[in-house]
């Protein structure tokens, strides 16, 4: 597989994502659950040859919340649909946990942020320490959302991104340089809260700023963070 090729050639590990958003039928949502369960099974059957002491480098899976709901938050009749979405996400996370596979609940546009974070923390409280989530620095609200990570919960893990969704100017930054500066700032805040940080950017200057301004001054060990980028 491509993931094994990346490991063999560069020593890069991967997170695997089945693309899909905004489902229109429960049948499609349930099919997505089965597809992710099969993906987890395939990872378990074909793992990367990482040492037992470095299992964090094993292949992981990532998923988007709208892949499991037929109605977006805030729309009429969304509550039952979102309850089913929560159950579907928990089913995948539970199956992956049984296989020692990490899962990341991704971010989408601002309509989904409350559901995404509430689902993440609810499942973390239920003991799913294999679950991580994503924060987008373009959203104004993210600075307050950081406070939720004060909770003493096992397995706190965050992928930091600037975010790809074009949000209204009333709720989001529009300058990418500002967003990238906040990635560095928020990484420091999260690390101080004991969160494992996944710093996701293609900007080498941004990574250098993280190392120079956060990692080196804070004497942060390499097992507490990683950098990520999109393949291709």
C-alpha positions as CSV (number, residue, x, y, z in Angstrom):
1,X,0.0,0.0,0.0
2,X,1.0,3.7,-0.3
3,X,1.2,3.9,3.5
4,X,3.7,1.0,3.6
5,X,5.7,2.6,0.8
6,X,5.9,5.9,2.6
7,X,7.1,4.1,5.7
8,X,9.7,2.0,3.9
9,X,11.1,4.9,1.9
10,X,10.9,7.8,4.3
11,X,10.0,6.4,7.7
12,X,6.7,8.4,7.6
13,X,3.6,7.0,9.2
14,X,0.1,7.7,7.9
15,X,-3.5,8.4,8.9
16,X,-6.1,6.9,6.5
17,X,-9.3,8.8,5.7
18,X,-12.3,7.6,3.7
19,X,-13.5,10.8,2.1
20,X,-17.1,11.6,2.4
21,X,-19.3,14.4,3.9
22,X,-22.9,15.4,4.2
23,X,-24.7,12.0,3.8
24,X,-28.3,12.0,2.7
25,X,-29.4,8.5,3.9
26,X,-29.0,6.4,7.0
27,X,-28.0,3.5,4.7
28,X,-25.1,5.5,3.5
29,X,-24.1,6.4,7.0
30,X,-24.2,2.8,8.1
31,X,-22.2,1.8,5.1
32,X,-19.6,4.3,6.1
33,X,-19.4,2.6,9.5
34,X,-18.8,-0.8,7.9
35,X,-16.2,0.7,5.5
36,X,-14.2,2.1,8.5
37,X,-14.5,-1.1,10.4
38,X,-13.1,-2.9,7.4
39,X,-10.3,-0.3,7.1
40,X,-9.4,-0.8,10.8
41,X,-9.3,-4.6,10.2
42,X,-7.0,-4.1,7.2
43,X,-4.6,-2.0,9.3
44,X,-4.6,-4.6,12.0
45,X,-3.9,-7.3,9.4
46,X,-1.2,-5.3,7.7
47,X,0.4,-3.1,10.3
48,X,3.6,-1.1,9.9
49,X,6.7,-2.9,11.4
50,X,7.1,-0.3,14.2
51,X,8.7,-1.3,17.5
52,X,6.3,-2.1,20.5
53,X,7.8,1.0,22.2
54,X,6.7,3.2,19.3
55,X,3.2,2.2,18.7
56,X,2.1,5.8,18.3
57,X,3.8,5.5,14.8
58,X,1.3,2.8,13.8
59,X,-1.2,3.6,11.1
60,X,-4.3,5.4,12.3
61,X,-7.7,6.4,10.8
62,X,-9.4,9.8,10.6
63,X,-13.1,10.5,10.0
64,X,-15.5,13.4,9.5
65,X,-18.7,13.7,11.6
66,X,-21.0,14.6,8.7
67,X,-20.2,11.2,7.2
68,X,-22.4,9.7,9.9
69,X,-25.4,12.1,10.0
70,X,-28.1,12.9,7.5
71,X,-28.8,16.3,9.0
72,X,-26.4,19.1,10.0
73,X,-26.5,20.6,13.5
74,X,-28.9,23.4,13.9
75,X,-31.4,22.2,11.3
76,X,-34.9,21.1,12.2
77,X,-35.0,17.5,13.3
78,X,-31.3,17.2,13.8
79,X,-31.2,15.8,17.3
80,X,-32.2,12.1,16.4
81,X,-29.8,12.2,13.4
82,X,-27.0,13.5,15.6
83,X,-27.7,10.9,18.2
84,X,-27.3,8.2,15.6
85,X,-24.1,9.8,14.3
86,X,-22.7,9.7,17.8
87,X,-23.5,6.0,18.1
88,X,-21.9,5.3,14.7
89,X,-18.7,7.2,15.6
90,X,-18.5,5.4,19.0
91,X,-18.9,2.0,17.2
92,X,-15.9,2.7,15.0
93,X,-13.9,4.1,17.9
94,X,-14.7,1.1,20.0
95,X,-13.8,-1.4,17.3
96,X,-10.5,0.5,16.6
97,X,-9.7,0.5,20.3
98,X,-10.0,-3.2,20.4
99,X,-7.4,-3.4,17.7
100,X,-5.1,-0.8,19.3
101,X,-5.7,1.7,16.5
102,X,-5.9,5.4,17.1
103,X,-8.8,7.4,15.6
104,X,-9.1,11.2,14.9
105,X,-12.5,12.9,14.8
106,X,-11.9,15.7,12.3
107,X,-13.2,19.2,12.1
108,X,-15.6,20.5,9.5
109,X,-17.3,23.9,9.0
110,X,-18.4,25.9,12.0
111,X,-21.8,24.2,12.1
112,X,-20.2,21.0,13.2
113,X,-17.7,22.3,15.8
114,X,-19.9,21.8,18.9
115,X,-21.0,18.3,17.9
116,X,-17.4,17.4,17.0
117,X,-15.9,18.6,20.3
118,X,-18.8,17.4,22.5
119,X,-18.6,13.9,20.8
120,X,-14.8,13.9,21.4
121,X,-15.0,14.8,25.1
122,X,-18.0,12.5,25.8
123,X,-16.1,9.5,24.3
124,X,-12.9,10.4,26.0
125,X,-14.8,10.4,29.3
126,X,-16.2,7.0,28.4
127,X,-12.6,5.7,28.3
128,X,-11.8,5.9,24.5
129,X,-8.3,7.1,25.0
130,X,-7.5,6.1,21.4
131,X,-9.6,9.1,20.1
132,X,-8.1,12.4,19.1
133,X,-9.7,15.5,17.5
134,X,-8.9,18.6,15.4
135,X,-8.8,22.3,16.2
136,X,-8.9,25.0,13.5
137,X,-7.0,28.2,14.3
138,X,-9.0,30.2,11.8
139,X,-12.0,30.1,14.1
140,X,-12.2,32.8,16.7
141,X,-13.9,30.4,19.1
142,X,-10.9,28.1,19.2
143,X,-9.1,30.2,21.8
144,X,-11.9,29.4,24.3
145,X,-12.2,25.8,23.1
146,X,-8.7,25.3,24.4
147,X,-10.0,25.6,27.9
148,X,-11.9,22.4,27.6
149,X,-8.5,20.6,27.5
150,X,-7.9,21.5,31.1
151,X,-9.8,18.3,32.0
152,X,-7.7,15.5,33.5
153,X,-8.5,12.9,30.9
154,X,-6.3,10.1,29.5
155,X,-5.2,10.3,25.9
156,X,-5.8,14.0,25.0
157,X,-4.6,14.4,21.4
158,X,-5.2,17.3,19.0
159,X,-4.3,17.9,15.4
160,X,-3.8,21.6,14.9
161,X,-4.6,23.0,11.5
162,X,-5.5,26.4,10.1
163,X,-8.6,24.9,8.5
164,X,-9.8,24.7,4.9
165,X,-13.4,25.9,5.2
166,X,-14.1,29.5,4.1
167,X,-15.9,30.7,7.2
168,X,-17.8,34.1,7.6
169,X,-15.5,36.9,8.6
170,X,-17.6,37.5,11.6
171,X,-16.4,34.2,13.2
172,X,-13.0,33.5,11.6
173,X,-9.7,35.0,10.7
174,X,-9.0,35.6,7.1
175,X,-5.2,36.2,7.2
176,X,-3.3,32.9,6.9
177,X,-0.2,34.4,8.6
178,X,-2.4,35.1,11.6
179,X,-3.8,31.5,11.5
180,X,-0.2,30.1,11.3
181,X,1.0,32.2,14.2
182,X,-1.9,30.9,16.3
183,X,-0.9,27.4,15.4
184,X,2.4,28.0,17.2
185,X,0.7,29.8,20.1
186,X,-2.0,27.1,20.6
187,X,0.5,24.3,20.3
188,X,2.4,25.8,23.3
189,X,-0.9,26.1,25.3
190,X,-2.0,22.5,24.5
191,X,1.5,21.1,25.3
192,X,1.3,22.8,28.7
193,X,-2.0,21.1,29.3
194,X,-0.5,17.7,28.7
195,X,-2.0,17.3,25.2
196,X,-0.2,15.4,22.5
197,X,0.0,17.8,19.6
198,X,-0.1,16.9,15.9
199,X,1.1,20.0,14.1
200,X,-0.3,19.8,10.6
201,X,1.0,22.2,8.0
202,X,3.0,22.3,4.7
203,X,4.7,25.6,5.7
204,X,8.2,24.7,6.8
205,X,8.6,28.2,8.3
206,X,5.7,27.5,10.5
207,X,7.3,24.2,11.7
208,X,10.5,26.1,12.3
209,X,8.7,28.7,14.4
210,X,7.1,25.8,16.5
211,X,10.6,24.3,17.2
212,X,12.2,27.7,17.8
213,X,9.5,29.3,20.0
214,X,7.8,26.3,21.7
215,X,9.7,23.1,21.5
216,X,13.3,24.2,22.3
217,X,12.4,26.8,25.0
218,X,10.0,24.4,26.7
219,X,12.4,21.4,26.4
220,X,9.5,19.4,24.9
221,X,10.5,15.8,24.2
222,X,9.9,14.4,20.7
223,X,7.4,11.8,22.1
224,X,4.9,14.7,22.9
225,X,4.3,16.0,19.5
226,X,4.6,15.3,15.7
227,X,4.3,17.2,12.4
228,X,1.9,16.2,9.7
229,X,1.2,17.0,6.1
230,X,-1.1,15.9,3.3
231,X,0.2,13.3,0.9
232,X,0.3,14.6,-2.6
